[in-house]
């Protein structure tokens, strides 16, 4: 049984791409209303808050909710109640709707209940510019396509994406052969918010290490640190920050009792184990010059 459907956009940070960091490396890691009649020139439909959306209509008479624009509502197979979409259902019920099991819809124009299909059999109302008979997804045309590998619909265009069999995720063609694969990476929950990423309507960000985050969680993470929350690898090019830290370390000598102290470190960026002089500001990897290191093992005195 495929997973629930939704459109997911992917924003990637391919390995080797230069993204300069601007953060310090020492950071730890209503009432309802009716819209005015449309003007002669059609305007794009605007999504409204949930309590207002039921009265909103686009220029072709389709209603919608805050999630989708469509001309029908779905009968939930679990409770037989009608909702515009599964998200509206899930926000109001204590259980989840399986959209793949939907068999009936109700036209929002003539209220006729019928089998799930693209056009109303009673009044010929088109339920959506895009319709997927697998996911029962109705919406405006956003260049969506159904991916059999993902088991859900994605936002395209389809020709700009390819499904990575190992990552089990549709990725931009620019990342074909140019990303680090992690098996079933999108089937894991976001390590920051712990919410699902595979069926989430929030876009995702692929880090240089190959791990995946919600794009909103990625932005929030950068307010507090610069490392992947799973593997601790730097998600930005920190070379300029390491140079600044070199200068600061040189200007900040350690007390005599610590000047000859050496420690064993593990570099989170290149995974090299080495020995480095202990400094309160950070220990530098001798292999890649990164200060993104972790102290491990015993300390020893340098002769």
PyMOL commands that set and color helices and strands:
alter all, ss='L'
color gray80, all
select helices_A, chain A and resi 50-53+86-92+99-101+158-160+173-175+185-187+215-222+239-250+256-258
alter helices_A, ss='H'
color red, helices_A
select strands_A, chain A and resi 10-12+63-64+69-70+72-75+82-83+104-107+113-115+130-132+137-139+144-147+152-155+161-164+169-172+204-206+212-214+261-267+273-277+293-301
alter strands_A, ss='S'
color yellow, strands_A
deselect
rebuild
show_as cartoon
